[in-house]
């Protein structure tokens, strides 16, 4: 379970299952410009009633804005959490592929599993290790899983590093 603090200072906790729904909705928004129940259900290979239940749970936790049969919109908090979920996957994947030399396929599978259980503190330490090991410590990003800057820095710099 992941815990987030909302703008009122209240703690919101969501399950790993709801994290997956949120991540899927964020990706669909980026790809299609909108989020539809049908697309979420198809993408996650689940039923529309399951998606609707997740939508209302995410709405109750402040991650979505939604009115019945209306637009599904991520709140700022929902978008931040979705980015954090994706960020965790990226860091774990880089570690497994580039540091441990797992194949891309194996690193993808393992990163999916690990990201569901890893804490923010461990992710931050892993990211700092990956930065140092891949020669990225000069980024001076002071990596933190809750900051978006490093995601862009890491990808751009890592591509340069891997091409050399």
C-alpha positions as CSV (number, residue, x, y, z in Angstrom):
1,X,0.0,0.0,0.0
2,X,1.1,3.5,-0.8
3,X,0.5,6.5,1.4
4,X,0.1,10.0,0.1
5,X,-0.6,13.2,2.0
6,X,-3.3,15.3,0.4
7,X,-3.4,19.2,0.3
8,X,-5.5,19.2,3.5
9,X,-2.7,17.2,5.3
10,X,-4.7,14.0,5.5
11,X,-3.1,10.6,4.8
12,X,-4.6,8.7,1.8
13,X,-3.7,5.1,1.3
14,X,-4.4,3.0,-1.8
15,X,-3.8,-0.6,-2.6
16,X,-1.4,-1.9,-5.2
17,X,-4.4,-2.8,-7.4
18,X,-5.7,0.8,-7.3
19,X,-2.1,2.0,-8.1
20,X,-2.3,-0.1,-11.3
21,X,-5.6,1.5,-12.3
22,X,-4.2,4.9,-11.6
23,X,-1.1,4.2,-13.7
24,X,-3.2,2.8,-16.5
25,X,-5.4,5.9,-16.5
26,X,-2.4,8.2,-16.5
27,X,-0.9,6.4,-19.5
28,X,-4.2,6.4,-21.4
29,X,-4.5,10.2,-20.7
30,X,-1.0,10.7,-22.2
31,X,-1.7,8.5,-25.2
32,X,-5.3,9.4,-26.1
33,X,-5.9,12.7,-24.3
34,X,-8.8,11.2,-22.4
35,X,-9.6,8.3,-20.1
36,X,-12.6,6.0,-20.8
37,X,-13.8,3.1,-18.7
38,X,-13.9,0.9,-21.8
39,X,-10.2,1.7,-22.5
40,X,-9.1,1.0,-18.9
41,X,-11.0,-2.3,-18.8
42,X,-9.5,-3.4,-22.1
43,X,-6.0,-2.3,-21.2
44,X,-6.1,-4.1,-17.8
45,X,-8.1,-7.1,-19.0
46,X,-10.9,-6.6,-16.5
47,X,-14.6,-5.8,-16.4
48,X,-16.2,-2.4,-16.6
49,X,-17.8,-2.8,-13.2
50,X,-14.3,-3.4,-11.7
51,X,-13.1,-0.2,-13.4
52,X,-16.1,1.7,-12.0
53,X,-15.4,0.5,-8.5
54,X,-11.7,1.5,-8.8
55,X,-12.8,4.9,-10.1
56,X,-15.0,5.6,-7.1
57,X,-12.3,4.4,-4.7
58,X,-9.7,6.7,-6.4
59,X,-12.2,9.6,-6.4
60,X,-12.9,9.0,-2.7
61,X,-9.1,9.2,-2.0
62,X,-8.8,12.5,-4.0
63,X,-6.9,11.0,-7.0
64,X,-9.7,11.5,-9.6
65,X,-12.5,13.9,-10.4
66,X,-15.5,12.0,-11.9
67,X,-19.2,12.3,-12.1
68,X,-21.3,9.4,-13.4
69,X,-21.0,9.1,-17.1
70,X,-18.8,12.2,-17.2
71,X,-15.1,12.7,-17.9
72,X,-12.6,10.9,-15.8
73,X,-9.8,13.4,-14.8
74,X,-6.8,12.9,-12.7
75,X,-6.3,15.4,-9.9
76,X,-2.8,16.9,-9.4
77,X,-2.4,14.4,-6.5
78,X,-3.5,11.5,-8.8
79,X,-1.1,12.6,-11.6
80,X,1.8,12.9,-9.1
81,X,1.2,9.5,-7.7
82,X,0.9,7.9,-11.2
83,X,4.2,9.5,-12.2
84,X,5.8,8.2,-9.0
85,X,4.6,4.7,-9.8
86,X,6.1,4.9,-13.3
87,X,9.3,6.5,-11.9
88,X,9.8,3.6,-9.5
89,X,9.5,1.1,-12.3
90,X,12.1,3.1,-14.4
91,X,14.6,3.1,-11.6
92,X,14.2,-0.6,-10.8
93,X,14.3,-1.5,-14.5
94,X,17.6,0.5,-15.0
95,X,19.2,-1.2,-12.0
96,X,18.2,-4.7,-13.1
97,X,19.2,-4.2,-16.8
98,X,22.2,-1.9,-16.6
99,X,23.7,-2.8,-13.2
100,X,22.8,-6.5,-12.9
101,X,22.8,-7.1,-16.7
102,X,19.5,-8.9,-16.9
103,X,17.9,-9.2,-20.3
104,X,15.4,-6.5,-21.2
105,X,12.6,-9.0,-21.0
106,X,13.6,-10.4,-17.6
107,X,14.3,-6.8,-16.2
108,X,10.8,-5.7,-17.3
109,X,9.1,-8.7,-15.6
110,X,11.1,-8.3,-12.4
111,X,10.7,-4.5,-12.3
112,X,6.9,-4.9,-12.5
113,X,7.0,-7.2,-9.5
114,X,9.5,-5.2,-7.4
115,X,7.8,-1.8,-8.0
116,X,4.7,-3.1,-6.2
117,X,6.6,-3.6,-2.9
118,X,9.5,-1.2,-2.8
119,X,9.4,1.7,-0.4
120,X,10.1,5.3,-1.3
121,X,13.2,5.3,0.9
122,X,14.6,2.2,-0.9
123,X,13.7,3.7,-4.3
124,X,15.6,6.9,-3.5
125,X,18.7,4.9,-2.4
126,X,18.5,2.7,-5.4
127,X,18.2,5.7,-7.7
128,X,21.3,7.3,-6.1
129,X,23.2,4.0,-6.6
130,X,22.1,3.7,-10.2
131,X,23.2,7.4,-10.8
132,X,26.6,6.7,-9.3
133,X,27.1,3.3,-11.0
134,X,26.1,4.6,-14.4
135,X,28.2,7.7,-14.0
136,X,25.3,10.0,-13.6
137,X,26.2,11.5,-10.2
138,X,27.2,14.8,-11.8
139,X,23.5,15.5,-12.5
140,X,23.3,17.2,-9.0
141,X,19.5,16.4,-9.0
142,X,19.5,15.3,-5.3
143,X,17.2,12.5,-6.5
144,X,13.9,12.1,-4.7
145,X,11.1,9.8,-6.0
146,X,8.7,12.6,-5.3
147,X,10.5,15.0,-7.7
148,X,9.9,14.7,-11.5
149,X,13.1,16.4,-12.7
150,X,15.4,13.4,-12.3
151,X,13.2,11.2,-14.5
152,X,14.0,13.4,-17.5
153,X,17.6,13.9,-16.5
154,X,18.2,10.2,-16.0
155,X,16.6,9.2,-19.4
156,X,18.4,11.8,-21.4
157,X,21.8,11.3,-19.8
158,X,21.5,7.5,-19.6
159,X,20.9,7.4,-23.4
160,X,24.0,9.4,-24.0
161,X,25.9,7.1,-21.6
162,X,24.7,3.9,-23.2
163,X,25.6,5.1,-26.7
164,X,29.2,5.7,-25.8
